[in-house]
Amino acid sequence: MTEEKMVEVYIPALVALLTRAEKLAERELTKEEVLRIRDNSATVSQPLSAMPSFINQRGYHDLYAPEAWEEWKAYRMGKLDLSINEST
């Protein structure tokens, strides 16, 4: 029997946490702030097979944590679309 791969997901979503932090700061977050928020935010483990349903329930994709700073910059500039499509 093979054990299913587990993945970590942010609760709430990392993109939501960063958006809120930036709104509260009333300025753009620095790289250090983004990484600190990423590293100190709550995650839960979830089976990989449950991710499509989880993403559909959430209504959007989240940032990829190992590339949080790069993806956050792209998201803020409108170059990263986190919306889901019908096949997700």
N, C-alpha and C positions, 0 to 999 in steps of 0.2 A: 504494500500500500504506500503510495506516495503522498507526502504531506503537501497541501496546497500552499502556494506562495502567498504571503501576507504583505500588504502595503500599508504605509502610514498615510493617513489623511488628516488634514488640519480641520479642527472644529473650533470656531468657525473657519471658513476658508481663508487661506493666507492672503489672497487678493483682497478680501473684505477687511481683514485686520490691517493691512497696509493702507488701504483707502481711508479707513477711519482714522488711523494714526496721522496720516498726512492732513486730513481735514482738521483734526484737533490742533496740530502743529501750525496750521495756516501757512505752510511752506512745503517745498519738496523735501522728502526724506533723503538722508545721506545713505551711502552704501552701508556704513556701520550700523545705522538705525534699522535698515531693512534686514540685515543679517541678524541683528540682536532680536528683533521681533520674531523672525523665522526660528531662531534657536531657542526661544523661550516661550513659544506658543504651544498650546495643547494639541496633541495628535492622538488618534486612536488607530489600532491595527484592524485591518479589514481584509478578508479574502479577496484576492485579485478577481476572482469570478464574480464578485458582488459589485465591482466598480461601475459597470455600465448602468445598473439600476441606481446606484448611489449618485452618479453624475446626473442622471435624468431627474432624480428627486431634487437635487440641489439646484438644477436648472442651468448650470454652467460648469466649465472646467476650472481648475485651480492652477496656480503657478506651479511649475516643477521646482521643488524646494532646492535641489543642488544648484540650480541656475536662477535662484530667486532674484538677485540683483539685476541680471541681464533681462530676465523676463519682465520684471517690474518696470524697468525703463522702457521696454518695448510696449508694454501695456499702456503706460501713461502717454506715450507718443501716438497711440492708436494703431500701432503696428502688430499687435498681438490680439487676436480675437479669441475670447474664451467662451463664446456662445456654443451651444450644442446644436447638432443637426439631427434629423430624424433617424439616422442610422447609428447614432451613438448609444 
